[in-house]
Amino acid sequence: MTTRVFHGGSVFTGSGSPLLGQAVIVRDERIERIVSESELAAVLGAEPAGTVELIDLRGALLSPGFQDAHIHAVGGGVELLQCDLTGTESADEAVAAVRAYADANPDEEWILGGGWSMDCFPGGNPPRELLDAAAPGRPVLLSSRDHHSVWASTEAITRAGITAETPDPADGVVIRDADDHPAGTFHEGAADLFAAVRPEIGEDLRYRGLLRAQEELVALGITGWQDAMVGGGGAGIADPLPAYEKALAEGTLQVHVTGAQWWERDGGIEQVEHMVAQRHRVAALGSPERLEVGTTKIMVDGVAENHTAAMLTPYRDAHGHDTHNHGLSFIDPERLREYVTALDAAGQQVHMHALGDRAVREALDALQQARDANGPTDGRHHLAHLQIVAEEDVPRFAELDAIANIQALWATHEDQLDQLTLPFLQEGQEARQYPFGDFVQAGVRLAAGSDWPVSSAAPIEAIHIAVNRTTPGSDREPLGGAHQRLDLATAMAAYTSGTAYVNHRDHDTGSIMPGYRADLVVLDPSPFDVPAGEIHTSRVTQTWIDGRLLHAAETALAIAETRTENTSRTELEGELS
């Protein structure tokens, strides 16, 4: 039995201000107690020889491990193994990356991957000709960074049989040339037009993608997450659940995962029974602390940048005139209320994608009907993204015990928002973007996530923007006004104890408390010790899961070697002074 002692820094317990002058004692996989540093030598003096490991934080912050409330980990890992455009910042860079991948992988029939950003292309719509030039004659299909659009080459379009006569699906848009021929960009459900010809992502690639993602995320201090799409999905996204189950069976799943089962929008109420059966099947695997699937993910609407987020008011055109487009509700509101009520009654948590203010209202209305029919439950239902929320709907979250699942990295002025979204919204809606401060004032619970690979998975980057509402070094005004900023402790809590609560893991993770799992992260410098504008400079130097060190940065703090001979109280006092 090994005792590890974290001392010499501050301790964020999962809420409130950090503790100072305190040490955290971990025995094997759990936190045993928190003691004052002045008591530490006396407490440890009687420990058996060779069982104490001192970890000097040297002024850094010890925090509960971060938990991501909305992520697509397996998809993100797979994209890292395919044609990855996430680092590109212009059309030229994206095309160069495709060309380099094509040249390096001449035997791959289809070039698959993603990560291109809409703001790199006029109107957010990249043309097929660019892919034709980068990979002549080859089918190329690449998801956008937000995964609500795909970019296709002419060969891919031809193989899918998509022509000028192909109608837009009810839940999507095909961008067309002047002659109505597909121009190369397919939004929302239009991406499914490639389903019959797009190669499936095999089980081996999904498994390797999970392991690659786990490595990436643990290095960012993430010790658990909610995967926002298991059991199905559209746009050629393969089910990641078999990969999680394989990792569980082989002992390679090191993090704690809640899987949100995908609700097929064109399916019906019969899905509830299937999801409950799936929940029980996975529970029977015997490791609920590692993997469980008691959540259902419902896409209520699309995204604002391609004008499919469901809005109470119409989008405007480029000249500032109202259009007839209010976005898309992917599920009829009456059916949504029926489904959510049935899921709640069956003990399934509901996780709803809701960006536009109409989508948010439809989701809250569904939760209200579930409450009226079933009474209060411990569903811990949550709404994700929440880009625009009507002021009168904010208090309803607390009234319905609904959790605001925020993606704080998006809550700032950036090209995609400023060029493709805000100019097409009504006057005054800029002030309603990501109203985090309003949520706090209304007593709404917060959880936090990234939606990776849509955007960076790094919690510190998102926390920086949650506190500042601007990107590092920006001179722009805070998006939505300074009153929408979060204080640092609240932002940190959303990424730790807040997401643990959403995942029904708040009984043993998300906080530094006696009896809790030793899922810990060390941040240097402590974000609480730097000016708000420098929070992003904090780095993850260590990540611990179940009391095991799984990541140590090259510049990690020195860890004292486990003692191999009896240590007297005097020696301990000397080391701790």
C-alpha positions as CSV (number, residue, x, y, z in Angstrom):
1,M,0.0,0.0,0.0
2,T,1.5,3.3,-1.1
3,T,0.7,6.7,0.5
4,R,1.2,9.7,-1.7
5,V,1.3,13.2,-0.2
6,F,0.6,16.3,-2.4
7,H,2.0,19.4,-0.6
8,G,3.6,22.7,-1.2
9,G,0.8,24.3,-3.3
10,S,-2.8,25.3,-3.3
11,V,-5.8,22.9,-3.5
12,F,-9.0,23.5,-5.5
13,T,-11.5,21.1,-4.0
14,G,-14.1,21.4,-6.8
15,S,-15.8,24.6,-5.6
16,G,-14.9,27.9,-4.0
17,S,-11.5,29.4,-3.5
18,P,-8.4,27.2,-3.3
19,L,-7.2,25.9,0.1
20,L,-3.8,27.2,1.2
21,G,-1.4,25.6,3.5
22,Q,-3.1,22.2,3.1
23,A,-1.8,18.8,2.0
24,V,-3.8,16.0,0.3
25,I,-3.0,12.4,1.4
26,V,-3.8,9.7,-1.1
27,R,-3.8,6.0,-0.2
28,D,-3.8,3.8,-3.2
29,E,-6.6,4.9,-5.5
30,R,-8.5,7.2,-3.1
31,I,-8.1,10.4,-1.2
32,E,-7.7,9.6,2.5
33,R,-7.8,13.1,4.0
34,I,-6.8,16.7,3.8
35,V,-4.5,18.0,6.6
36,S,-2.7,21.2,7.3
37,E,0.9,21.3,6.2
38,S,1.9,22.1,9.8
39,E,0.4,18.8,10.9
40,L,1.8,16.7,8.1
41,A,5.1,15.5,9.6
42,A,3.3,14.3,12.7
43,V,0.6,12.6,10.7
44,L,3.1,10.8,8.5
45,G,5.8,10.1,11.0
46,A,4.3,6.7,11.9
47,E,3.9,5.5,8.3
48,P,5.7,2.2,7.6
49,A,9.0,2.5,5.9
50,G,9.1,2.6,2.1
51,T,5.4,3.5,1.7
52,V,5.4,7.3,1.5
53,E,5.8,9.3,-1.6
54,L,6.1,13.1,-1.3
55,I,4.9,15.1,-4.3
56,D,6.1,18.7,-3.9
57,L,3.7,21.0,-5.9
58,R,6.2,23.9,-5.7
59,G,3.4,26.5,-5.7
60,A,1.2,24.8,-8.4
61,L,-2.5,24.0,-8.0
62,L,-3.9,20.6,-7.3
63,S,-7.4,20.2,-8.7
64,P,-9.8,17.4,-9.3
65,G,-9.3,16.0,-12.8
66,F,-11.2,17.8,-15.5
67,Q,-14.3,16.1,-16.9
68,D,-15.7,16.9,-20.3
69,A,-19.5,17.1,-20.5
70,H,-19.8,16.9,-24.3
71,I,-17.2,15.3,-26.5
72,H,-16.7,12.9,-29.4
73,A,-13.6,11.3,-28.2
74,V,-13.4,8.3,-30.6
75,G,-14.2,10.5,-33.6
76,G,-11.6,13.0,-32.6
77,G,-9.0,10.2,-32.2
78,V,-9.9,8.8,-35.6
79,E,-9.5,12.2,-37.3
80,L,-6.0,12.5,-35.8
81,L,-5.2,9.3,-37.7
82,Q,-6.8,10.4,-40.9
83,C,-6.6,13.6,-43.0
84,D,-6.5,16.1,-40.2
85,L,-7.3,19.8,-41.1
86,T,-7.8,21.1,-37.5
87,G,-4.6,23.1,-37.5
88,T,-5.3,24.9,-40.8
89,E,-6.2,28.6,-40.8
90,S,-6.8,29.3,-44.4
91,A,-8.2,27.7,-47.6
92,D,-4.6,27.4,-48.9
93,E,-3.5,25.6,-45.8
94,A,-6.4,23.2,-45.9
95,V,-5.8,22.4,-49.6
96,A,-2.1,21.9,-48.9
97,A,-2.9,19.5,-46.1
98,V,-5.2,17.5,-48.3
99,R,-2.6,17.3,-51.0
100,A,0.1,16.2,-48.6
101,Y,-2.1,13.5,-47.1
102,A,-3.1,12.3,-50.6
103,D,0.5,12.1,-51.7
104,A,1.5,10.3,-48.5
105,N,-1.3,7.8,-48.8
106,P,-1.6,6.8,-52.5
107,D,-3.2,3.5,-51.8
108,E,-6.2,4.9,-49.8
109,E,-9.1,4.8,-52.2
110,W,-11.1,7.4,-50.3
111,I,-9.6,10.3,-48.4
112,L,-11.5,10.9,-45.2
113,G,-11.0,13.2,-42.3
114,G,-12.1,16.6,-41.2
115,G,-11.4,19.8,-39.3
116,W,-11.8,22.5,-42.0
117,S,-13.2,25.8,-40.7
118,M,-16.1,27.5,-42.5
119,D,-14.6,31.0,-42.0
120,C,-11.7,30.0,-44.4
121,F,-14.1,29.9,-47.4
122,P,-16.4,32.5,-48.9
123,G,-19.9,32.1,-47.3
124,G,-18.5,29.1,-45.4
125,N,-18.8,26.9,-48.4
126,P,-15.6,25.3,-49.8
127,P,-15.9,24.3,-53.5
128,R,-15.2,20.8,-54.9
129,E,-12.7,22.1,-57.4
130,L,-10.2,22.7,-54.6
131,L,-10.3,19.1,-53.6
132,D,-10.2,18.0,-57.3
133,A,-6.9,19.9,-57.7
134,A,-5.4,18.6,-54.4
135,A,-6.3,14.9,-55.1
136,P,-7.2,14.5,-58.8
137,G,-9.7,11.8,-59.6
138,R,-10.0,10.6,-56.0
139,P,-13.1,10.7,-53.8
140,V,-12.5,13.0,-50.9
141,L,-15.0,13.6,-48.1
142,L,-14.1,15.9,-45.1
143,S,-16.2,16.9,-42.2
144,S,-16.2,20.6,-41.1
145,R,-14.7,21.5,-37.8
146,D,-18.2,21.7,-36.2
147,H,-19.2,18.4,-37.9
148,H,-22.4,20.0,-39.3
149,S,-21.2,20.1,-42.9
150,V,-19.0,18.0,-45.3
151,W,-16.8,19.0,-48.2
152,A,-16.7,16.7,-51.1
153,S,-14.8,16.3,-54.3
154,T,-16.4,15.8,-57.7
155,E,-15.5,12.1,-57.6
156,A,-17.2,11.6,-54.3
157,I,-20.3,13.4,-55.5
158,T,-20.4,11.3,-58.6
159,R,-20.0,8.1,-56.8
160,A,-22.9,9.1,-54.5
161,G,-25.1,9.8,-57.5
162,I,-25.8,13.3,-56.4
163,T,-26.9,15.6,-59.3
164,A,-28.6,18.8,-60.0
165,E,-31.9,16.9,-59.8
166,T,-31.2,15.6,-56.3
167,P,-33.5,17.4,-53.9
168,D,-32.4,18.9,-50.6
169,P,-33.3,16.5,-47.7
170,A,-35.8,17.9,-45.1
171,D,-33.0,18.3,-42.5
172,G,-30.2,19.6,-44.7
173,V,-29.0,21.8,-47.5
174,V,-26.9,21.1,-50.7
175,I,-24.9,24.2,-51.8
176,R,-25.3,24.5,-55.5
177,D,-23.6,26.1,-58.5
178,A,-25.5,28.4,-60.8
179,D,-26.7,25.4,-62.8
180,D,-27.9,23.7,-59.6
181,H,-25.1,21.1,-59.7
182,P,-23.7,20.4,-56.2
183,A,-20.9,22.9,-55.5
184,G,-19.1,20.8,-53.0
185,T,-20.5,21.7,-49.5
186,F,-23.3,19.7,-47.9
187,H,-24.9,21.0,-44.6
188,E,-26.5,19.0,-41.9
189,G,-28.6,16.0,-43.1
190,A,-27.4,16.5,-46.7
191,A,-24.1,14.8,-45.6
192,D,-26.1,11.6,-45.3
193,L,-26.4,11.6,-49.1
194,F,-23.0,9.9,-49.1
195,A,-24.0,7.2,-46.6
196,A,-24.3,4.5,-49.3
197,V,-20.8,4.9,-50.7
198,R,-18.7,6.3,-47.9
199,P,-16.4,3.6,-46.5
200,E,-17.2,2.5,-43.0
201,I,-14.7,3.2,-40.2
202,G,-13.7,-0.2,-39.2
203,E,-13.6,-1.5,-35.6
204,D,-9.8,-1.6,-35.5
205,L,-9.6,2.1,-36.6
206,R,-12.2,3.1,-34.0
207,Y,-10.3,1.3,-31.3
208,R,-7.0,2.9,-32.3
209,G,-8.8,6.2,-32.4
210,L,-10.1,5.7,-28.8
211,L,-6.6,5.0,-27.5
212,R,-5.1,7.9,-29.4
213,A,-7.9,10.2,-28.1
214,Q,-7.4,9.0,-24.5
215,E,-3.7,9.7,-24.7
216,E,-4.4,13.2,-26.0
217,L,-7.1,14.0,-23.5
218,V,-5.3,12.7,-20.4
219,A,-2.4,14.9,-21.3
220,L,-4.9,17.8,-21.1
221,G,-5.9,16.8,-17.5
222,I,-9.1,15.1,-18.6
223,T,-10.0,12.1,-16.4
224,G,-13.5,11.4,-17.6
225,W,-16.1,12.5,-20.1
226,Q,-19.6,12.1,-21.6
227,D,-19.3,10.9,-25.2
228,A,-22.2,12.7,-26.9
229,M,-22.9,10.1,-29.5
230,V,-22.7,6.4,-29.0
231,G,-25.0,3.7,-30.5
232,G,-25.4,5.4,-33.9
233,G,-25.0,8.7,-35.7
234,G,-25.1,10.3,-39.1
235,A,-22.8,11.7,-41.7
236,G,-20.7,8.4,-41.8
237,I,-19.9,8.6,-38.1
238,A,-19.4,5.0,-36.9
239,D,-20.7,3.9,-33.5
240,P,-17.8,4.2,-30.9
241,L,-19.5,1.9,-28.3
242,P,-17.7,-1.3,-29.5
243,A,-14.4,0.5,-29.2
244,Y,-15.2,1.5,-25.6
245,E,-16.3,-2.1,-24.8
246,K,-13.1,-3.6,-26.3
247,A,-11.0,-1.2,-24.2
248,L,-13.0,-2.1,-21.1
249,A,-12.5,-5.8,-21.8
250,E,-8.7,-5.4,-22.5
251,G,-8.1,-3.1,-19.5
252,T,-7.0,-0.2,-21.7
253,L,-9.9,2.2,-20.8
254,Q,-8.2,4.3,-18.1
255,V,-10.8,7.1,-17.9
256,H,-14.4,7.2,-16.7
257,V,-16.9,7.4,-19.6
258,T,-20.7,8.1,-19.8
259,G,-22.0,7.3,-23.2
260,A,-25.0,9.2,-24.6
261,Q,-26.9,7.0,-26.9
262,W,-27.8,8.6,-30.2
263,W,-31.5,9.3,-30.9
264,E,-32.3,8.7,-34.5
265,R,-34.3,11.8,-35.5
266,D,-36.4,9.9,-38.0
267,G,-37.1,7.1,-35.5
268,G,-39.9,6.9,-33.0
269,I,-40.8,6.1,-29.4
270,E,-39.6,2.5,-29.8
271,Q,-36.1,3.7,-29.3
272,V,-36.7,4.2,-25.6
273,E,-37.0,0.4,-25.0
274,H,-33.8,-0.3,-27.0
275,M,-31.8,2.3,-25.1
276,V,-32.9,1.0,-21.7
277,A,-31.9,-2.5,-22.8
278,Q,-28.6,-1.2,-24.0
279,R,-28.1,0.5,-20.6
280,H,-28.7,-2.8,-18.8
281,R,-26.5,-4.7,-21.2
282,V,-23.5,-2.4,-20.6
283,A,-24.1,-2.3,-16.9
284,A,-23.9,-6.2,-16.9
285,L,-20.3,-5.9,-18.1
286,G,-19.5,-5.1,-14.5
287,S,-17.5,-1.8,-14.7
288,P,-20.0,1.1,-14.3
289,E,-17.3,3.2,-12.8
290,R,-15.5,2.9,-16.2
291,L,-18.4,2.8,-18.7
292,E,-22.1,3.3,-18.6
293,V,-24.7,4.4,-21.2
294,G,-27.7,5.7,-19.2
295,T,-27.9,8.9,-21.3
296,T,-29.8,9.7,-24.5
297,K,-28.5,12.4,-26.9
298,I,-31.1,14.3,-29.0
299,M,-30.3,16.8,-31.6
300,V,-33.0,19.5,-31.4
301,D,-31.5,21.8,-34.0
302,G,-28.5,22.6,-36.2
303,V,-25.9,25.4,-35.9
304,A,-26.1,29.2,-36.4
305,E,-23.2,29.5,-38.8
306,N,-25.1,27.6,-41.5
307,H,-28.4,29.1,-40.5
308,T,-29.9,25.8,-39.2
309,A,-30.0,26.6,-35.5
310,A,-33.7,27.0,-34.6
311,M,-34.6,30.6,-33.9
312,L,-37.6,32.5,-32.6
313,T,-37.0,35.2,-35.1
314,P,-35.9,34.9,-38.8
315,Y,-32.3,35.0,-40.1
316,R,-31.5,38.1,-42.1
317,D,-29.9,38.1,-45.5
318,A,-26.6,39.8,-46.5
319,H,-28.5,43.1,-46.9
320,G,-30.0,43.0,-43.4
321,H,-33.5,42.0,-44.6
322,D,-35.6,39.3,-42.9
323,T,-35.7,36.0,-44.7
324,H,-38.3,33.2,-44.2
325,N,-35.7,31.0,-42.6
326,H,-36.0,30.3,-38.8
327,G,-33.6,27.4,-38.8
328,L,-34.5,23.7,-38.4
329,S,-36.2,21.8,-35.6
330,F,-35.0,18.3,-36.3
331,I,-37.8,16.8,-34.3
332,D,-41.3,18.0,-34.2
333,P,-41.8,19.8,-30.8
334,E,-44.8,17.6,-29.9
335,R,-42.9,14.4,-30.6
336,L,-39.9,15.8,-28.7
337,R,-42.1,16.3,-25.6
338,E,-43.4,12.8,-25.9
339,Y,-39.9,11.3,-26.3
340,V,-38.3,13.2,-23.4
341,T,-41.2,12.3,-21.1
342,A,-40.8,8.6,-22.0
343,L,-37.0,8.7,-21.5
344,D,-37.3,10.4,-18.2
345,A,-39.9,7.9,-17.0
346,A,-37.6,5.1,-18.1
347,G,-34.6,6.4,-16.1
348,Q,-32.6,7.7,-19.0
349,Q,-30.8,11.0,-18.7
350,V,-31.5,13.3,-21.7
351,H,-28.7,15.3,-23.3
352,M,-30.1,17.8,-25.8
353,H,-28.1,19.8,-28.4
354,A,-29.9,23.1,-28.5
355,L,-28.2,26.2,-30.0
356,G,-30.9,28.6,-31.1
357,D,-33.4,30.2,-28.7
358,R,-36.3,28.4,-30.3
359,A,-34.5,25.0,-29.8
360,V,-33.8,25.9,-26.2
361,R,-37.4,26.7,-25.6
362,E,-38.6,23.5,-27.3
363,A,-36.1,21.5,-25.1
364,L,-37.3,23.2,-21.9
365,D,-40.9,22.7,-22.9
366,A,-40.2,19.0,-23.3
367,L,-38.6,18.9,-19.8
368,Q,-41.6,20.7,-18.4
369,Q,-44.0,18.1,-19.8
370,A,-41.7,15.3,-18.4
371,R,-41.9,17.0,-15.0
372,D,-45.6,17.4,-15.1
373,A,-46.1,13.7,-16.1
374,N,-43.4,12.0,-14.0
375,G,-42.8,14.4,-11.1
376,P,-39.2,15.3,-10.0
377,T,-36.6,12.7,-10.9
378,D,-32.8,12.5,-10.6
379,G,-32.4,12.6,-14.4
380,R,-29.9,15.5,-14.4
381,H,-31.0,16.4,-17.9
382,H,-28.9,18.9,-19.7
383,L,-28.9,21.2,-22.7
384,A,-25.7,21.7,-24.6
385,H,-24.2,24.6,-26.5
386,L,-26.9,27.2,-25.7
387,Q,-25.6,29.9,-28.1
388,I,-28.7,32.1,-27.9
389,V,-31.2,31.8,-25.0
390,A,-34.2,34.1,-24.6
391,E,-33.9,36.1,-21.4
392,E,-37.3,34.8,-20.1
393,D,-36.1,31.2,-20.6
394,V,-33.0,31.4,-18.4
395,P,-34.8,31.0,-15.0
396,R,-36.6,27.9,-16.4
397,F,-33.4,25.9,-16.2
398,A,-33.3,26.1,-12.4
399,E,-37.0,25.6,-12.1
400,L,-36.7,22.3,-14.1
401,D,-33.4,21.1,-12.6
402,A,-31.9,21.4,-16.1
403,I,-28.2,21.8,-16.3
404,A,-26.5,24.3,-18.7
405,N,-23.8,22.3,-20.5
406,I,-21.6,25.1,-21.8
407,Q,-18.8,25.0,-24.4
408,A,-17.0,28.1,-23.2
409,L,-14.3,28.2,-25.9
410,W,-17.0,29.5,-28.3
411,A,-18.0,32.5,-26.1
412,T,-15.8,35.1,-27.8
413,H,-15.5,37.1,-30.9
414,E,-13.9,35.0,-33.7
415,D,-14.0,34.9,-37.5
416,Q,-16.7,32.2,-37.8
417,L,-19.1,34.0,-35.4
418,D,-18.3,37.5,-36.6
419,Q,-18.5,36.7,-40.4
420,L,-21.0,33.9,-40.7
421,T,-23.4,34.3,-37.8
422,L,-23.8,37.7,-36.2
423,P,-24.4,39.7,-39.5
424,F,-27.4,37.4,-40.2
425,L,-29.0,37.6,-36.7
426,Q,-31.5,40.2,-35.5
427,E,-30.5,43.4,-33.7
428,G,-29.8,42.7,-30.0
429,Q,-29.0,39.0,-30.4
430,E,-25.3,39.6,-30.0
431,A,-26.0,40.4,-26.4
432,R,-27.7,37.0,-26.0
433,Q,-24.7,34.9,-27.1
434,Y,-23.7,32.3,-24.5
435,P,-25.4,33.9,-21.5
436,F,-23.2,32.3,-18.8
437,G,-23.5,35.2,-16.4
438,D,-27.3,35.1,-16.6
439,F,-27.3,31.4,-15.8
440,V,-25.2,32.0,-12.6
441,Q,-27.5,34.9,-11.5
442,A,-30.5,32.6,-12.0
443,G,-29.0,29.8,-9.9
444,V,-28.5,27.4,-12.8
445,R,-26.1,24.4,-12.5
446,L,-23.3,24.5,-15.0
447,A,-21.3,21.7,-16.6
448,A,-18.6,22.3,-19.2
449,G,-17.3,20.5,-22.2
450,S,-15.5,21.0,-25.5
451,D,-17.4,19.2,-28.3
452,W,-13.9,18.1,-29.5
453,P,-13.0,17.6,-32.3
454,V,-15.3,20.5,-33.2
455,S,-12.9,22.7,-31.2
456,S,-9.9,22.3,-28.9
457,A,-10.4,19.9,-26.0
458,A,-8.1,21.9,-23.7
459,P,-10.1,22.8,-20.5
460,I,-7.7,25.7,-19.6
461,E,-8.3,27.3,-23.0
462,A,-12.0,27.2,-22.4
463,I,-11.8,28.4,-18.8
464,H,-9.7,31.4,-20.0
465,I,-12.5,32.4,-22.3
466,A,-15.2,31.7,-19.8
467,V,-13.5,34.2,-17.4
468,N,-12.5,36.8,-20.0
469,R,-15.0,36.4,-22.9
470,T,-12.1,37.2,-25.2
471,T,-9.2,35.2,-26.7
472,P,-5.7,35.7,-25.3
473,G,-4.3,39.1,-26.4
474,S,-7.5,40.3,-28.0
475,D,-8.6,43.9,-27.6
476,R,-12.2,43.1,-28.5
477,E,-15.0,43.8,-26.1
478,P,-16.2,40.7,-24.2
479,L,-18.8,38.9,-26.2
480,G,-22.3,39.6,-24.8
481,G,-20.9,42.1,-22.3
482,A,-18.7,41.8,-19.2
483,H,-21.6,40.7,-17.1
484,Q,-21.6,37.3,-18.9
485,R,-18.1,36.5,-17.6
486,L,-17.7,33.7,-15.1
487,D,-15.4,34.0,-12.1
488,L,-12.5,31.5,-12.2
489,A,-13.8,29.3,-9.4
490,T,-17.2,28.9,-11.1
491,A,-15.5,28.0,-14.4
492,M,-13.3,25.5,-12.7
493,A,-16.2,23.9,-10.9
494,A,-18.1,23.5,-14.2
495,Y,-15.3,21.5,-15.6
496,T,-14.8,19.3,-12.5
497,S,-17.7,18.9,-9.9
498,G,-20.3,20.2,-12.4
499,T,-19.6,17.6,-15.0
500,A,-19.2,14.9,-12.4
501,Y,-22.8,15.8,-11.2
502,V,-24.1,15.5,-14.8
503,N,-22.5,12.1,-15.1
504,H,-23.9,10.9,-11.8
505,R,-20.3,10.5,-10.6
506,D,-20.4,13.2,-8.0
507,H,-20.3,10.6,-5.2
508,D,-16.7,9.8,-5.9
509,T,-15.2,12.1,-8.6
510,G,-15.1,15.8,-9.4
511,S,-14.0,16.9,-5.9
512,I,-11.1,16.5,-3.6
513,M,-12.7,15.0,-0.6
514,P,-12.0,12.0,1.7
515,G,-13.1,8.8,0.1
516,Y,-13.2,10.2,-3.4
517,R,-11.1,8.7,-6.2
518,A,-7.7,10.2,-6.7
519,D,-8.4,11.6,-10.1
520,L,-6.2,14.7,-10.0
521,V,-4.5,17.3,-12.1
522,V,-1.6,19.6,-11.3
523,L,-1.7,23.1,-13.0
524,D,1.4,25.3,-13.1
525,P,1.2,28.1,-12.6
526,S,-2.0,28.0,-10.7
527,P,-4.6,29.9,-12.7
528,F,-5.7,31.5,-9.4
529,D,-2.2,33.1,-9.1
530,V,-2.0,34.9,-12.4
531,P,-4.0,37.8,-13.9
532,A,-7.2,36.8,-15.6
533,G,-5.7,37.6,-19.0
534,E,-3.0,35.1,-18.4
535,I,-5.1,32.1,-17.3
536,H,-4.2,30.4,-20.6
537,T,-0.6,30.2,-19.6
538,S,-1.4,27.6,-16.9
539,R,-0.2,24.1,-18.0
540,V,-1.1,20.6,-17.1
541,T,2.1,19.1,-15.6
542,Q,0.6,15.9,-14.1
543,T,-2.6,13.9,-14.5
544,W,-3.5,11.2,-12.0
545,I,-6.3,8.7,-12.3
546,D,-7.2,6.3,-9.5
547,G,-4.0,7.4,-7.8
548,R,-1.8,6.4,-10.7
549,L,0.3,9.0,-12.6
550,L,-0.8,8.7,-16.2
551,H,0.7,11.9,-17.6
552,A,3.7,13.9,-16.6
553,A,4.9,16.8,-18.8
554,E,8.6,17.1,-19.6
555,T,8.7,20.1,-17.3
556,A,6.7,18.2,-14.6
557,L,7.4,19.0,-11.0
558,A,9.9,16.7,-9.3
559,I,8.4,13.8,-7.6
560,A,10.3,12.4,-4.6
561,E,11.2,8.7,-4.8
562,T,9.3,6.3,-2.6
563,R,11.3,5.8,0.6
564,T,13.0,2.4,1.0
565,E,14.1,2.8,4.6
566,N,12.4,3.9,7.8
567,T,11.8,7.6,7.9
568,S,11.8,9.3,11.3
569,R,9.5,12.2,12.2
570,T,12.6,14.5,12.3
571,E,13.5,13.6,8.7
572,L,9.9,14.2,7.6
573,E,9.9,17.6,9.3
574,G,13.1,18.4,7.5
575,E,11.7,17.5,4.1
576,L,8.5,19.3,4.6
577,S,10.0,22.5,6.0
